[in-house]
Amino acid sequence: MKFKSIIDVIQYFSDEQRCLDYLIQMRWKGEIICPHCGCNKIYELKGKFKRYKCTDKECKKQFSATKGTIFENSQIPLCKWFTAIFLYGFHKKGISSCQLAKDLNVTQKTGWFMAQRIRHMLNTGGSIELEGTIELDETFIGGKNKNRPYHKKVKNSQGRAFIDKTPVMGMLQKEEAHYIQRPHKIMPGKMVTEKVVTKPSEIKAIAISDTSGKSLHPHILETVKKGSILVSDEWRGYRGLNAIYEHHIVDHTRGQYVDEAGHTSNTLEGAWSHLKRTIIGTYHQVSRKHLQRYVDEFVYRYNTRKITVQEILDNSMENVNTRLSYKQLVKKKVA
């Protein structure tokens, strides 16, 4: 089955057993692995829905395909889960928990919990290593004083103040492309220049406590390959990277947005506008505690913007081997 729209997804996954078979195939690729011990010597138990038992002498535990995934211990049918994953992976600016609850006929609390589990699953940024030309920039997520009544305005919250705003650091690997000359598709005898993208731009973003060099540098050193080209604005938090990287500075205070060598950070700034439109237009408000998961959702959607509906579902199913319990989600201290 090739999915081209949400109609295809809903129609195909209307049967729970078909959902389970799809999950088994995408998770284990034909070789079932015990989620308890990692053994591959498994046999299937008899019953309506597929369950398995490990033959390892020290394990011998039973399990299903949902064990150790975001679907574990969930009373929500897999068909609703798959529809929700599609909506969060494919909708350009996300979907609120209230709207998800209406679409799936569940409570708002259940819709919110499902959404947070899906965002947790979409956190694939940890394995990304960026190289080439990397744009660096940070943005601030939070309320604006001009939209508040006078008695609720926060003093000294302008600019880079962190009183009611949370900084998010971003690193964007610029796309690789070349230009070709080809005949015009309509006008015979006319040649046009076409841009061919061989590798789309890719982004990684992290919610941080402040924008000092001590906070910014570890993420850059961990994510960006040594010897790459860094492009940032004049913020002092990016100083001291010249020994490891080729660092170019675009001085916005002088009205400069492209330096003499043609380097710019406009691509990342455009991505920030998309993130803020998503939060303002769809979610309206995001707490500091859960901000990173919303950022992970944005990063996943940006990095997969060129793939098809089929690939979105397939990629998502390959990342389900993670679990976020409600107790972990609502606990006061963030891990």
N, C-alpha and C positions, 0 to 999 in steps of 0.2 A: 504493500500500500504506500503510495506517495502522497504526502500531505501538501496541499497548496493553500488551505485556508482553515479557519476555525471550524467551519462546517464539516470538513473532512475529518478533523480531529475528533469532534463530538460523535459523528456517525460511526467511525471505526472503533472507538473505545467505549461504545455503549454497553458492551458486554464485559463483566468483571473478569471472567476467565481469560479473555483476550488481552485485557490490560496486564494480567499477571504473566501471561506468556511473553508479552513484549518486554516487561521488566526483567524477566529471567534471561531473555536473550541479550538485552542491552547491558545488563550488569555482569554476566558471567561469560558471555560469548561462547557458549557451548560446553564449558568446563565449570561445573558447580564447585565453589569453594566454601568451606565451612567458615562462617563469620566469627566463630569462637576461637578456633585454633589454626585456621588456614590450611587444613588438610583437604585434599581433593578426592579422597576415597569416601564417596557419599552414595547412599541408596535412597530411593524415593519410597515414601510411605503411602499406603492406600488411603484414599479419601476423596472428597469432592474437590477440594483445593489442594494444590501441590504442596506437600511438606517433605522435608528431608531429614535424614539422621546421619551423623558423622560416625564412621567406623573406627576412629582412633581410640585406643584403649583408655587414654587419659581424658578423653572428651566425651564421646558418645551422646552428645546433645542434639536435640531436635531444633529445627529452624525452618523458616519460610523465606521467600525471596525478599520480604520487607524487613527482615532482621538487620539492624545496623544501618538503616536508611532513614530518610525523613518521614517515611510512611509507617515506621514501627509504632505499634500500640495506638494507631489512629483508627477511629471508628468511621472516618470519612471514606467513602468508596474511592477506589483508584481512578475511576473515570472523572471524578471531580478534581482529584489531585492533578491529573494530566492536563485537564482543561486550564486549571490555575497556572501551572508551569508554562503552558503556551502563552497565556495572557501576559505574564510577567516578562517572558523572554521576547515577545513579539511587539507588544504595544510600545510605541516610541517614547511615551512619557509615563509609563507605568499605569497602575490601577490602584485606587484606594481600597482599604479593607471594607469600607461600607459598600462600595460598588461590587466588590468581589463577593461579599455576603449575599447581596441581592441576586447576582448572576448565578451563584451556585446553590441558593436556597439554604444557607446556613446562617448562624448567628454572627453578629459583627465580631464578637470575641473569637470565635472559631476562624473567621476570615482573617483576622489580624494575626493569629497564631500560625495559620497556614502560610501567610505572606512572609512572616519572619523566618519560618523554616526554609522557604524557597530562597530567600535572600541569603541565608546562611549557606545553602547549597551552591549558590552562584558565586561564592567567594573563591575564584580560581586565580586571583592575582598573585598569590604567594610564590607560584612557580614561574612567573614571568621574568625573564632576563632581557633587558632592553639594551640595544646597541645601535651604533650609527649616530645620527643627529637626534639629540634628546632635548625637548623643550621642558623647562622647569617653571613652575608658577604655583602660587597658592591663592586660594579664595576663602571667603569667610561666610559661613552659614549662620543665619540668625535674624532676629527681628530688627526692624528699623524704627528709630525714635519718631520719625515723622508720621508713622501710622498709629501711634499710641496717644491716648489721652494724656493731658499734662501731668496728672498725678501718678501715671505709670511710666513716665519717661525715665530712662536710666542715665545717670550722670556719667560723664567722661567715657562714653561708649563709642566715640567716633573713631574712624580710621582702623588701626590694628588692635584696638582694645579687645580683650577676651572676656569682658564681664558678661555679656549676653550673646556672644558670637563664638563659634567654633571654627578654627582654621582647618582647611583641608589642603594637603599638599598633593600636587600632581606631577607626573613624569610622562611625557608623551613621545613615543618614538615616531619620527616623521615617516611618511609613506615613501616608498621607492617607486619611481615612475620614469617613463621616457616618452618621447613624442615621435609620432610617425606621420608621414605624408600619405594620404590615401585619396582616391577619387571621391567626389561628392556623390552621395547616394541618390540625389534627385537631379542635380544639374550636371549634365554630361560635359566633359572637358574641363571641369573645375576641380582643383585640388584643395584639400583642407588639411589642417594640422589637428591631429587627435592625440589626446593624452591617454596613455596606457598605464594603468596602475598595476605593478607587479606584486607589491606588498602593501596592503593598507596600513594606515597609522594605527598604533596601539597605545593604550593608556594604562597607567596604574595610579591609583589615588588612595591616600591614607588620611584619616582624621587624626590630627595631632594636637598636643596640648598648647604649643606656642610655635612661633616661626623663627626661633633662634637657630644659630648654626648647630648647636648641640642636638637639636631636634631634627633638623633637616638632613644633615650630613650622613648619619647612619643609614637612613632609608635610601639615599642616593648611592652610597657605597655598596649596599646590599643588592640593589636592583640593576644598576647601570654598569655595563661591562667597562673595565678599565681601558682607557685610550679612546673612548667615545667623545663626541663633540657635544658639549652642553651649551644651551642657549637660555639665558634668564634675563630678568630685568635687573635693575640696579640695587635690589634689596641686599643689605649687608649679610644676611644669613647665608648667602651662597658664596661668600668669600672663602678663600683657602682651598679651592678645588683644583687649582691650576697645576699642581704637582702630579695629579693623577689623570686629569682630563684636559681637553682643549676647551677652555671656557670663554664664550662670547657673551658680552653684556649689551643688551638693548636698553638704552637710557630713556625711559619714558618721561622723566622730568624735563628733558630737553625737547620733548615732542617727537622723539625718535621711535619708530615702530619697526623699522628694518635697518640693520646696521650696514656698514660699507660692504661687507662680504655677502649680504643678502639673507642673513639669518634673522628670524623673527619668532615670536612666541604667540602669534595670532591664532594658530590652530588650537592650542590648549585653551586660550581665552574664549574661543568659540565653544569649546566643549564645556567650559564652566557655565556659560550662559544656558546651555541645554540642561545641565544639572539643576541650576536655580529655577528654570522654568518648570522642571519636573516637580521640585519641592513646593514651589509657590502655587502652581496651577493644580497639582494632583493631591499632594499630601498636606499642603498648607503649613504644617509645622512639624519639625523633627527634633526630638530631644537629643542631647549630647550622648546619652547612654546608647541609643540605637542608631546614631548617625552613620557609623561605619557600615552597617548592613545596607542602608539606603545608598551609600556610596558604592558598595560592591555591586548592587543591582545596576546602577548607572554604568559602572565600568564594564560589566558583562555585556550589557546591551550595546555599548559603544564598540567593544572589540568584536562583536558578532553581527554588526550591522550589515555586513555584506553576504551573510549566509542565508540559506532558504529555511522555510518552515520545517521541513523534514530534518535538516541539520540542527536546528534549534532544539527540537525534541530529543534527537539522538544524543547530542552533546550533554543535555541536561540529565538524561538517564544515566550517563556514564559518571556523573558527579553526585549521585544520590547516596553514596556510601559515607554519609555523615549524618549526625543526629543532633538536634537541639531540643532539649526537653523544656517544658513550660517553666519548671523550677529554675533552670539555668537562665531562661529568658528574662524572668521578672526579678531575679535576685538583685539586691541593691548594689553589691560590689561587682564591677565589671572585670572579667578575667583578662 
